[in-house]
């Protein structure tokens, strides 16, 4: 048998089994045909001497969901990018729309509880053809965010969410922090639905603050309580940014919940800067400075880098265009050792995933960029994590600071995120492994040079060090160059009912 491709002499790592050897990998079609030595002839060969050969990274928190976003994440080693924290609605319409887009990476989504709630409050029809971030702040009618739902509204939002699950959604996006009006009764019913379908929820904690009442600690206890009361798998998004200065306490609470066997998982990204929409309700809190330990000057408008002066300044921006993206520099990890230590506690949390929370690319007028130009136009921007989350993590935590061994770091990029969703997505059970019979989603990178290049002023600089990237056996990056014609991305979804 002649294989399609032989990757020779690389350091081959399978994080699930701990396999770590210099050997070859053979690909046939979209499948790994063999790992080892003397695998037979191949139509084509790649010399991977000095390079690491690993499963492609699975990003379970990626809001970009476009050709531009896929290409930038490809250079970050990602082969599967999923929109799970927010999700979309209608789910079937979104998958149908994406089927006509030349997606580079594998893609998928959760059900958007937020948009089901917004529809239930009236005056809104979810649009599965749009990026979900467009829906997160595109109206000054905030009842769907701030008000408690009545019985009829709950019935409507549950029905819409159920339909999304029937259409194959990978669980339910539960960004409670943007909808603080949601009552506990409503949340338990949504979690009951997730448990019924045996699919996770992907949660943004309810409160952004470090003082009681309505602290981040209170929010984490609430989520852990929902897991215990309903049995739903509560996956907690961006442990770092939502905990703010309470990371140490939050880590203790999650560890104790997991030790009791509660279905709670989490993730983090290696930045002390978060990103959201300017219309997010927590910015309007009159006690924002006291509650978060942050100043309005730490919040930066992405489209023009404006730093806000005070509450009135950010409220005006929220009224003008509530879906404009902002960056929130909540930790100064470059100069503050204590801030660095707290970020490390979230990023290195045992068993937790690395996930980018990659934001969409936007034009100077704040609109989401949906073009196919490569390189990206110099005027588009997002957040550096949209370009270099995984490569930044590998550079900082394995090469420069030697915080953890490479095999464990790769597990946080592959098998740990896969384990969050593979019970309900059979396709994921074929990924995140580098063994014969599994999908040929593979990254080949130089461990001595892999690095992020994006900065807060030059956000669309692609990462370095990924020499080859295969999605379903199709080369997307070859010898460090992007194939702009490659579009092998395939939908990831739960079986439809």
N, C-alpha and C positions, 0 to 999 in steps of 0.2 A: 504494500500500500504506500502510495506517495502522498504525504501530507501537503496541505496548501502552504504552510509556513512553519519554519523551525526557528525559534528564538534560542540562540546558542550561548552557553557559557555565562549566563546571568546568575546573580544571587537570587534564587527563587524562594519566595517566602509565602507560605500559606498560614495566615494568622490563626485560623481555627484549630489546626493540628499542631502548630509550632514548627512545622517543617521549614528548614532554613539551610539550603545547600546550593553549591555551585553546580548547576546542571542545565538541561535543555527543556524547552516547552514546545510541544507540537500542537498546531492548530489545524483542524479540518472543518471547513465551513464555519459555522458559528459556535463550534464546540472545542474545548480543550481535549485533544486526542491522547495526550500522554505527557508525563513529567518524569524526567530521569535522564538516563544516558542511552546511547545507541537506539534512538527512537525511529531510525529509518530515514529514507530520503524525503526531501520536500521540494516543491516547486520553487520556493523562495526561502532565503535565510536572512536572519538579522544577527549580527554579532553584538551580544549584550555584555561583553567583558567589562567588568567594573560597574555594571548597572544593576539595579534592583528590579526584579520582575515580580509584580504583586497583583492581587485582584484590584480591579478598578474601584474607586472610592464611591460609596453610596451616600449621597447628601439627602437626608430626610427633611431638610428645612431650606428649600430653595424657592424664592418668590419670583425669580426672573422669568422662567418659562417662556423663552423665546430663542430664536437662532443666535442672536448676539450673546445672550446669557449662557447658552450651551457652549459656545466657542470659547468664551473666557473661562468657563469652568473646566473645559477639556484640558486646558493648560495647567489647571490646578489638580489634575489627576482624576477628575470625577467622570464616571461613566453612566451614573443614574442620578437624576435630580428630581426630587419630589416636592410638591407644594402640599404640605400637610398641616402646618400651624393654622393657616387661614382656611384653605380649601376653596372650592368653587361650587357654583350652582348656576344652572343645572349641570350635573356631572356628565350626563350622556352628551349634551351639546358641547361641552368642553372637549371631551375626547374626540368627538366627530370633527371639531374644528382643528385640533392638533394633528389629526391624521392628514390634513392638507398642508401642514407646515413642514418644511424640510428639517425636522428636529435632528440634531446631532447626537444628543444623549437620550437614554431611556427616560421616560417621563411618567408622571402620575399625580393623583390628587386625592385629598380627603374631601368629605362633604363639608360645606360651609354653613355651620350652625349660625354664624353671624348674619349671613345673607337670608337664611330662612327666617331668622328673627326680624330682620329689616322688612322683609316681604309681609310678615304677619302683622306688622304695625301699619301697613298700608302705604300707598304712594310709591311703591318700588317694585320693579320686575327684574329679577336676577338675569344677567346676561352672561352665558357661558362662553361667549366669543371674546370677552375682555379679560385683561389681566386682573386678578382679584384685588390687587392693591388699589386699582381704580375705584372699587366699590367701598373701600374701607373709610373713606372720608369725603366722598363726593357729594355731600349734601349738608346743609346747615340745619336740617330737621334731625335732631339728635334723640328723639324719643326712643328709637330702637336701641340706643346705647344706654340711656339713663333711666328709662322707666321699667317698672316691673310688669311683666306680661300677665294678662288675665287668662282665664281658662280657655276662652276661644282662641286667643293668640297662641297659647301653648299648643293647642290641638293642631293649629295650622303649621307652626314651625316644626313640630314633630313629624307631621305628614310629609312635609317637604324634605326633611332630613332622611326619613325612611326611604323615600323615593331615590334619593342620592345614593344611599347604601345599596338599594336594589340594583342601581345602575353601575355598581362596581367600585364605589368610593373606598379608599384605603383607610377607613375609620372616619372620625369626626374631628374637624378643626374646632377648637374651643378657646378662642382668644378672649377670655373673660376680662382681661385688663382693658379692653376697648369697649366692653359692654357691662360696666359695673352695676347696671340696674337689674341684671338677671338675678332672680331669687334662687335660693337653695332648692326649693321644690322643683323649679324648672331644670336646674342643673342635674338633680338626681334622675329626673325623667330622661334627659338626654343621655346620661351615663347608663341608665337601664337599657336604652336603645343600643348603645355601643356594646354592652355586655350580651344582649340578645343576639347580635350579629357576630360576637366574638372578635371585635375589631377595636383598636386603640382609640383613645382621644389624645389630641395633641394640644397642650394647654399653655396659654399665656396667663400667668397668675393674675388675680383680680386687682391687687393693689401694689402700686409702686411707691414704697416709702419705708423708712426705717424707724418710725415711731408708732406706737399704738395710739388709738385704734387704727385699723386699716393699714397694717404694716405688711411687708412682704412675708414675714414669719407667719402672720395670721393666714395669709393666702396659701402658703404651703401646707399648713395644718388643714386648711379647708380641702385642698386637693387630695391629701393623704386620707382624710376622712371620707371623701367621695369614693376612693378606691376601696376602703374597708366596708362602706355601707352598701355599695352597689356591685362590687366585684369587677368593675370596669378597669381596664388597663389605662392608667393615667400616665402619659408620657409628658414630662415637664420640659418645655422648650427653654432654650438659652438660660441655663442656670446662672450664668455670670451676670448678665445685664439686668435681669429682673430682681435679683437679690440685692443689687447695689452694695451697700456696706455691710450687709448681713450674711454674706456668703458662708462664713464659718458656721453660724448657727443653722443655716439652711442645710448645709452638708450633713450636719449631725442628725437632723430630723429625717432626711431622706434615707440615710444609712440605717437608722433604727426602724423605719417603716419597711425597708427591704429585708432586714434581719427577721422581721415578723412574717415574711412571706407575702407582703402586700404587693400587688401588681403595679409598681411604680418604677419608671425609668427616667433618664434625663440625658441632657446634651449640653454642650457649651462650644463657644468659638474663642479663638485666642486673641481677642481684641478687648480693650477697655472702653470701646466706643460702640454704642448701639445705634440703631436706626429705626425710624418709624415715620408716621405721617404727622404733619404739623397740627392737624386737627385732633390729635389724640387727647382725650379728656383729661388725662392726668396733668397736662401742662397748664390747664386752667385752674387748678387747685390754688387758692390764695396762699396756702401754706407750702407751696412747692419747694421753696428753698429749705425750709426747716425740715420738711418731711424726707427729702431726698439727699440732703447734704450737698446739693448741686446748685449752681447759679444759672440764670438764664443765658449768660454769656457762654456757657458750655454747650449750648444748643446751636447748631449750624445748619442753615438752609442749604441743601445740596446744590440746587440749581445755580446759586450765585455766591455761596460761601458767606452769606450774611450771618453774623452772630447777633443774637437777640439781646436787646438792652434790658428789657423788663417784661413783666406779665402782659402789659397792654400791647407791647410790640408783638409778642407771639400770638396774642388773641386776634390782633388785626390780620396777621398772616393766615391764621386759621379760618377767618371769615372770608378772606379773598379767595383762597384755594385750599380747602382742608386736606386734600390728598397730596399736596406737595411733600416731598421727602425731606426729612431732617436727620442729622447725625447728633447724637448725644454723647459727649465726651465725659462719661461719669467716673472713670478711673484714669489716673495719669501714671501708667505703668512704666513710662520711660524714666521718670525721675523719682517716683515715690515707691520705695521698697515694700512698704506695707500694702500698697495697692497691687503691686506685682505679686506678692504672696497670696492675696485674696483671689486674684485671677487664676493663679496656679491651682488653688484649691478646687476651683470649678473645672478647669480644663483637664486636670489629672485625676478627677474623681473616678474610682475604680469601676469599670464596666460601663461607664458613660460614653456616649458617642461624641465625635466631633461633627458639628453641623454648622453650615455657614450662615444661615439666615440671610442668604444673598438677596439683595434688593434688585428690582428691575433697573435697567439703564434708562435714564431720562434725558431729554433735550433741555436746552436752556430755558424754555418756557414751562418746564415742569411736566411735559407730556412723556409718556412711556415710549421709548424708541423701539420700533418694530421692523427696522430695516435689516438688510443682509450685508451691508458693507463690511469689508475686512481689509486692513485693521479697522476697529471701531472708529467712527468719526471723533476727532479730538474734543469736540464740544460736549459729547455725552458723558454722563457721570452716574455714579451709584453710591457705593461704599467700597473701600478697599477689599472687604471680605467677599465681595462679588467677584473679585479677581484672584485673591490669594489667601484663602482660609487654610486649606490642607497643606499647601506648600509652606506657608508661614509656620504652621504647627510643627511640621517635620523639621524645618530649619532650626527653629528655636528650641524645641523640646528634645530633639534627638541628636542634632549635630553640635550646635553652639553651646547649649547649657547642659546637655546630657542628663536631662531630667528622667527619661525613661528609655528602655531599650527599643530598638526599631520594631521588633516583632509586636510588642504591646502597642506601640503607637499606631502601627498599621491595623491592628485589631480595632482600634477606636475609629478608624476610617472605613472599615469594611464589615467585619462580622458582627460587631456590636450594633451598628445601625440596622443591619439586616435582621438581627434577632428581634428587633422591636416589631417588625411587620411581617416576617416570613410565615407566621402561623396562618395568616389570612391571605397572603399573596404567594401562591405556589411559584410564580416566576422568580421571586426574590430568593427562594430556597435553592435555586440553581445558580445564584450569583454569590459574590463575596468569598469564594473559595478558588484556590488555584490547584485543582486536581482533575484528573481525567474524568470526563463525563459532564463537567460543569460548563456554564456559558463562558465563551471567550471574551469576557469583559476584562481587559488587562491594561495595567499601566506599567511602563518601563521608564524608570527615572534614575538620574545620577545622584546618589546620596551625598556626594561631596559638593554639589552645586545647586541642588534643588532649593528654590527660594521664591518668595513673593516679591514682586517689584512695585505693586501699586502703593500709592501714598494717598493722604487725604487731599492733596492738591492735584495729583496725577493718578486718578483712580482706575483708568482703563489701560494700565500697563500689564500685559499678560505675564504670568509667572514664568520662571526659567527652570530648567532641569528635567522636565518631562520630555523624554526623547521620543517615545512612541506611546500611542494610546489606541486601543482596539475596543470597539463597541460591537458586540456580536460577531467578532472576527474581522470586522471591517476596519481598516486603518483610518483613523481620524487625524492623528498626528504621526508623521513619519520623519525621522531624523530631525525633530524639532520644528517641522513645518506643518502648518494646518492644511489639510485638503479641503478647500472651500466647496467642493462638490459632494463631499461625504455627508450623508444624511441617514445613518443607520438606526437612529433612535426609534425605540418601540414602546408602546403603551404598557405601563405596569398598572394592573387593577385587580381587585378581588373578583372572583367569579360572580357573574351577574345572576340574580335570582328572578 
